[in-house]
Every structure is written in structure tokens, then in C-alpha cells.
Amino acid sequence: MTERASVTRPRLEALADRLAAVKPAGALVAFRVALGLLVSVSALRFLAYGWVDELFVKPTFFFTYWGFGWVKPLPAAGMHALFVGLAVLGVCFAAGFLYRAVALLLFVAFAYVQLLDVTNWLNHYYLVSLLLLLSATMPLGRAASVDAWLRPQTKLDAFPAWCTYLLRFQVGIVYVYAGLAKATSDWLLHAEPLNIWLSARTGMPVIGAIFDERWAAYAFSWAGFLFDTFIVAFLLWKRTRAYAYVVVLFFHAMTFLLFPIGLFPFIMCASALVFMSPTWPSTALTLVSSPRARARARSPLPTASSPRVHPALIAVAASFCLLQLLIPLRHHLYGGNVLWHEQGMRFSWKVMVREKNGSITYIVESQRAHRTWYVSPHKYLTDRQERELATQPDLVLQLAHRVRDDFHAQGHDDVTVRVEAIVSLNGRAGAPMIDPSVDLVPIEDGLTKASWILPEPQGPPIHLRPAWSAARLASRSGS
């Protein structure tokens, strides 16, 4: 035991030294500025487009995350004030003003907004929450910032290497797991759901015509799989880093043009900045600077170290990384197709891998009253909430309990609540998602496998016939 400890200790000390080694601050400053401004832009978009009212004021029912049912929205004025605050905090974060407090407040406020309603779930906002949390632990506000200007004695020209490594790990997890999520027969062998999505965009100028070609969906599917799975490796390799980032910009520009996914492409481009050389901002500036500035830029890089990272902090960071590795894999514990049963779907970075829609009707029966009621979700939900409900079993269960409570309040305390849920996955024919014979009243949501969710439909998805092919077939049959 003593011999093993004597070997392990130097290794931990070497790791601590490597994590404490400093890197020029430029790349992470650029990341800080980009992330803060994107948070502000996101908050302003919610205010400008009326999304605050639509998502947090208009609904009368909110779907909660398991264990977070206590999180409730503020009154209308409070929600509007919160988004104004998010916009202001985002600017302060970008400028590095009161950085530590602002980063923590921004994380809490941003996470609170995400927890209000499951139907508002977006992968990239979850990523932003994690990046804000990590940023709150880092000294990113001590370089090129208002704080450094107000308190010059705290100014840093370089940050400890662990900041870069931790942020790279988090962003890398997103890309790699998003790529692995596409390693399915639907995506690679049948080009679904891209075939469905691209077939709806044949009217786009210039490039729309190619979406009528069968090969286009396959090309885009394989390109998406290869990009997500391997781009991190090329971003990490110094020789290919700059070229890889150009590919990142091009890829996300295409997704922005083709799909209505909001700020997702911009957030991913900003996040990928953590892979760039720590000196790239100053290197870029020297191209347009004076000879004296270029001479300063060629001066040796900092070689000092920040205080050695305490082993306890290494353990905390390692635990965080381990959670980020394991949480996206938890769906394997449930078996079956996670795109169908959705257990373990959230927080797993399965980005844009399914086209799913359905219809839901609740069947309420009272033996005592000898009556049956058919309840539409539209009575409780906005149109957007209803679309999300139709494909996610745990949300169906939550609303079933609300229906139960309403009937109990009317004096029908013996009711059973069943559901007819017909769902289509990647263009397949609609199939029952939930056992229509099961009473949902006594079932509680949790982490165990939901036996009341039926197995996914078998067989391959459809492949939409291109418009030119359909026209050709029609002309042949007519002749």
C-alpha cells in the first residue's frame, strides 16, 4: 500500500502542476465575451418576440422536471424583469464587470428559466447553463475586463490551464455524444429524419433543387455524423485547428439556413472558441497593428504557473467530468429505443435525431357515475405545449395527474385516467406509445423503467419520394 501511494503521489503532483501551468488569456476572453453577448441577445429576443408571455405567462399548466416541481414561474412583471436582468447580466459577463457575482447570478437565473417548463427544453440552453456554471469557478474576469481596469492589482495576462481543459471537455462531450447519437440505422441507412426535413425545403433558392435528390439526405446525414463525431479531434490537433474551425463555421451556417433552431449555431460556434490557440486573438490583432505592437506580440509567452490546484478540487472537477460522461449514457439502462420511450433522452446530447409527432386523448371513467369523458389536452395546454406533450410519455403522465385532480375536485374521486397516444417516429405509421389499458392515476414518475410505455414500432422508416420522381411515376402511369 505504501509503495503504491509513493508512486501515485508524484503523478498527482505532476497533474496538479500541469493544470496550474498558465496559458495566455486571449482565447478564453474571446469565449467570455461571445458567451455573455449571446446570453444577452437570447434574452432580448424573448422580450422582443413576445416569447416571455407565450412561454411563461400564457400557460396555465407547466410541466416540471422530476424533483423540481417546486420551481414556479414569477408573475408576468417578474418574468419580464428577469429577462431584462438576463440581458444586463450577459453584458456585464462579457465585459468582465463584477465577474464572479455576475457569472453565478447568470447561471442561477438561466437555469431557473430552463427549469420552469420541460416543453421549453433545448440542448443548447442546457449547454449554456453548464458553461456559465464552469465559468463561475474560473478567473475569466481578470483579463481585458472592467474588473481588471478598476482593480489593476488583480489583472492577469494568463489563466491556469485547467480552465481551458475543463471547457474543452464540456464542449467536446456535446459534439462527440451528438455524433454517437447519429450512429443508428434510421440516421445512416435510411437518412431519417433528414429526408423528411430536407424534402420540406425544396423551395429554397439556389440549393433547394438538390433536396429533391435521394442522395442529398444521405449526404447530409453522413456529413452530420462525421462532423459531430470527429470535429473535436481536429480542433484539438494544432495543425488542423484553424481549418477545423472554418468547418465549424460552415457547418453551423448551413444548419442555421436550413433549420429553425434559433441561436444554436451561434452558441456552438462561440463554444468552439475554447479549442483555439490561447494566443489567437492577439495574433489576429497584430495583422492590423503597428510594428511596435507586433514586436510586443512576438515576445515570449508566459511560463509561470498559478498556485497548484488542490487535490480536493481535482477530485471535484473529476467528479463533474465523470457525471458528464455517464449521464448521457443512462438511457441504456432502460433498453429499447430511447427516441421512442424518451427515458434518458434529456441531458444526453441527442441533437436533432428524431422527427416525432402524435395525438393524445385522455379517457376518464367513473364507475360510480357510470360515465366516460374524453378529454383533449388542448383544454390545459398551449399549442406548443401540446405538440411537445404528444411525444413524451412522462409529460403525458404529468397531465394525466392534473386531469385526475380536476375530476377529484368535481367530486369524481373514483375516476381512472387512460390515454390513447398514437405517435409517429421518423415518418413511420402511427402506433400506440402508451398502453391504453393502464390507469395512469396511481403511477408516479421516477427513474425506474416505465412498463406502461409500449415497445417501439418495428420496421424501417419511410423514405419520401422526391417530387421529380413522383411526377415521373405519375406520367408513366398516365401513359
N, C-alpha and C positions, 0 to 999 in steps of 0.2 A: 504493500500500500504506500509506504514511504517513497519507494523508488518511482512508482507511477506519479505520485504527487510532485516529485522533483523534476520529472520530465514535463508534466502539464504546466507547471508554474511559468517556466520560461516561454512556453508557447503563448500563454495568456498575456504575458508581459509584451511579447513581440506583437501580438494582435492589438493590444492597447496602444502601443507606440504607433502602429500603422494607422489606427483610427484617429489618433491625435495629430498626425502629420498634417500640415496646413496646405491648402490649395488656394490659389488666387480667387478672390471673391466674385469676379465678374459674372460668371455663368449663373450662379445662384442669385445674384442681384437681379439679373435679367429675368430669371424664373419668378422671383418675388414680385417684380413689377407686373409681369404678364398675368400672373395668377390673381393679384389684387384687382387689376383693372377688369379682368373677366368677371370676377365676382360682382363688381360694381355694375358692369354692363348687364349682367344677368338680372340683377335686382331692378334696374331701371326698365328693362324690357317687361318684367312682370307688372310694373306700375303703368307703363305706357300702353300696353295691350290689354289692360283690364284683367290680367290673369290672377291678381290678388283676390279680386271679388269672385271670379269664376271658380277658383280652386279652394279658397279658404273662407269665403263669406256666404256665397250662394248655397253650397251643400248643406243639407240638414242632417246628414249622416256621414261619418268619417270612418274609414277602415283603418284599424290600428295594427301596429306590429305586435307580435307576440311578446308579452312582457312590458309593453309600453302603452297600455290602454289608458294610463293616467295622463298622457300628453294630449292637451286640448288646445284648439286654436284660440287666439285672443279675439275680442270684439273687432268689428270692422276697422275702427280707427286705430286700434292697436296693431292689427296686421299691416295696415298701410304704413304706420310709423316704423314698424320693424323692417320693412323693405327699404324705406328711406335710410334707416340706420345701417342696413347691409351695404347700401351704395356708398355711404360715407365711410364706413369701416374699410371697405375694399380700397378706397383711395388712400386712406391712412396706411393700410397694409403695404400698398405699392410704394408709397413714399417713405416707409420706414419711420412713421411717427408714432411714438408710444408703442413700439412694435410688439413687445411681449404681451401687454394687456390687450392690444387690438387683435392679435392673432388668436388669443384664447377666446375673446368675445366673439370673434368672427366664426370660429369653429362651433361654439355653443349655439349661436343664432342660426347658423346654416344647418347644423344637424337638427335643431328644433323644427325648422321648416320642413325638412325631409321626413321627420317622424310623424307629422300631422295626419297624413293620409297615404296609405300604401299605393293607391292608384296613381300617385304622383311620382312613383319610383322611376329614377333614371340612373343608369350605371355611372354616367359621367359626374353627376352630382354627388354620388357616393364617393367617387374618386376625389372630388374637390374637398369633401369633408375630411378624408384621410390625409390629404396633402396639407390642409390647414392645421390639423392636429399635429402632424410631424413638424410643420414649420414653427409651431408654437414652442417647440422644445429646442429650437436652433437659434443661433445669434445672427439671423439674416438681416436684422435691422441695424446692424452696427457698421455697415459699409454703404457708401453712396446713399445716405438717408438723412432725413431731418434729425433723427436722434443723434447721429454722428456729428452733424453740424452744431446742434445745441450743446452736446457734451463731447468735445473733441477727445477727451481723455479715454473715452470708450470706443473710439473708432478702430476698426480692423481693416486691414487690406487683404486678409485671407481668412478662410474659415476652416475648421477642422475637417478632415477628410470624411469622417463618419456622416456628416450632413449629406454630402454628395452620394455616398454609398447607400444610405437609407432611402433617399428619394429615388435613386435609380432602381433600387429593389422594388419599391412600391409601384412605380410606373411600369417596370419590366413585368411584374406579376400580371398587370392588366393585359398587356399585349400577348404574353405567352398563353395565358388561360383563355383569352378570346380566340387565339388561334387553335388551341386544342379543342375548344368547343365546336369548331367547324369540321373536325375530323369525324364526320358522320356520313352515312350513305345518302341521307337527304341532301346534304350540302355538296359533297364531292361527286357522287354518282348520279344524282338527279337534279343538281343545280337549283334546289329549292331551299329557301323561298325567293332567291334572287330572280328566278324565272318569272314568278308572279309579279314581283316589284318592277322589273325592267319592262315586262310586257305592258305595264300601265304607263310607261314613259316614252312610248314610240313617237309621240308628238313633239318631243323636244327638238329644238333647232339643231341642225348640223349632225349631232350624234344619235338622234332618235331613231333613224332608219336602221342602225345596226342592231337595235334591241328587238327587231323582228326576226333576227337570225338566231337559229337554235344554239350556235356555238357561243354567242355572246354571254348567255347566262353561265355557261360552263367556264368561260374565260374569266369572268368577274368572280365566280365562286372560288376557283383555284387561286386567283390572284389575291383575294382576301385572305384565304387560308395561309398562303405562303408569306404574305406580308406580316400578318399578326404573329405568326409562329417564329419567324426568323429575324424580324427587323431589329429586335433588341441586340442580337449578336452583332449585327453590322454597326449599330450605334455604339456599342462598347469598343469595337476594334478601331483604333486610331486611324488606320489607313483608309477605312471606308466610312468613317463617321460623317463627314461633310456630305458625301454622296447619299448616304442613308437618310440624312435629314431632309435633303431635297426630295427624296422619295416619300418621306413622311408628309411633306407639304403637298406634294402632288396627289397622294392617295386621299388625304383628308379634304383636299379641294374637290376631288371627284365625288366623295360621299356627300359633301355639302351641296353640290349641284344636283345630285340625283335624289337625295332623300331628305325629308323634312325632319331633321334631327337636331335643330336648334344650334346651340353653342358647342355641341360635342366635338366637331372637328377642330375648333379653335382651342378648346381645353386640351385636347390631345397634342396639338402642335406646341402649345405652351409647356405642357408637362415634359415633352421630349427634350426640352432645352437642358434638362438636368444631365443629359448624356453628352452634351457638347464639351469641348475643351474648356477648362476653367478660365482660360485667357481669351476666349474668342471675342467678347465684346471690345476689349481694349485693342485686340488685333484688328478688328474691323474699323475702329475709330482711327487707328494710325494711318489707314489708307487715305484719309482726307485731312490729316493733321499736319502740323508744321514739322520741319526737320528736327527741332529740339524735342518735340513730343515723341517723334519716332525713336529718337535716341533713348529717351526715358523708357519707352516700351521695350527696348531691347536689353534693358538692364536685367541682371539675374533675378529669377523668381524667388520668392521667399522659401527658405529651407527650414525655418524654425518649426517647433511643434507647440501646439496648445497644451494645456495641462492634460496629463494622462487620463484616459477615460477610466472611471472606477469600474471594477469588475461587476458590481451590482447593476450599474447602468448598462453594461454589455449584456447582462442577463435579461434585463427588461427589454432591450432592443431585440435580442434574440427571440424572446417570447412573442413579441409583436410580429416578427417576421414569420415565426412558426405558425401563428394563428392565420396570417395572410396566406400561407401555403395550404393550410388544412381546411379552412372554412369553405373555399370554393369546391373542395372535393367531397363535402359531406353528402351530396346527393347520391353518391354511390352506395351509401348505407341503406337507401330505400329501394334500390333495384329499379327495373323498368326504365322508361324513357322520361327523364326529368322535364323535357319540353312539354310532356303531356300532363304528368301529375303535379309538376311545379314544386315538389318538396325538395328544398335545397337549391332552388333556381336563383333566388335573390342572393346578392353578395358573391356570386360565383363567376362574374365577368363573362357571362354568355351573352355577348353583344350582338344584336341583330341576327339571331339564328333561327327565328321561327316566325311564321305568319299564322296567326291563330284567331279565330272568331267563333262566336257561338250565340245561342239564345237560351235564356233561362226563364223558367216559370216555376213558382213555388205553389205547392199543393197543400193546403191546410185542411185538416179534417178534425171534426169534433164528434166523437161517438155519442156524447150526451145530447148534443143538439141535432144529431143526425144530419149534419150539413158538411158540405165541401166548398172551399173557396179556392179560387185560382188567383194568385197574387202576382202582379207584374213588378219587377224591380224598379220600373220607371216611377212608381209611386214614391220611392225613397231616394232615388239617385239622380244625379245629373247625367246627361248623355255620355259624357266622358267616363264617369264612374261606371256606368252600365256596361260600356264596351270592355273595360278592364275586368269587371266582375265576371263576365261571361266565360273567361278562360282560366280563372284562378280559383281552385277549389277552396282554399282557406278563406277567400273573400265570400264565396257562396255560403260557407258555414257561418261567417260573422253576420251576414244579412239574415240568414235563417233564424238566428237567435233574436235579432231585432223584430222580425215578423212574429216570432213566438211571444216576445214581451208585449207587443201591441195587442195581440189577441188575449193574453192573460189580463191586460188592463181593461179589456172589454168584458171580462167575466168568463171567457172561454179558457179555463185553466187546465183543460184536459186535451188540448189540441196536439196533434202530430204535424210535423212540417217535413214534407218530402220535396224533392226537386226533380224537374225534368231539365236536364242540361245537355243540349246537343252541341257538340263542338267539332270544328274542322281544324286539322293541323296540316299546314303546308299544302292546302288545296285538296286534301283527301275528303271523301264524302263525310258528312257529319255523323258523329257517333256519340252515344251516351258517355259522358265523362264521370257522372256520379250515379251510384246505384239508386234507381228510383224507388226501390222498396225500403230504403233505410230512412228511419226517422232521425232527423238531424237535431232534434230538441235536446236529447241528453248528451250529445257528442261535444266534447271540449277540444279546442285547438291545442296543439302541443308539438313536441319534437318526435313523437313516435310515428311509425308508418300508418297512414290513413287507409284502413281496409275498405272504407266506403267509396274510395276512388276506384273506378273500373280500369282495367288494363287498356293500354293504348291500342288503337286500331292497327291491324296488320296490313301489309302490302305497301307497295311504293306509292309516293305521291303522284299526282297528275303532272303532266307537262303541257302547258298551254301551247296550242298550235299557233305558230306565227301567223300574222294577218295575211302575208303574201301566200303562205301555204294553204290557208283556209280558202282564199279566193281561187287559187289554182284548183283545189279539190272541188269547189262549187262549179267551176267552169267545166271540169271533166264530167261531173255527174249530169250537168245540164246538156252536154253534147251527147 
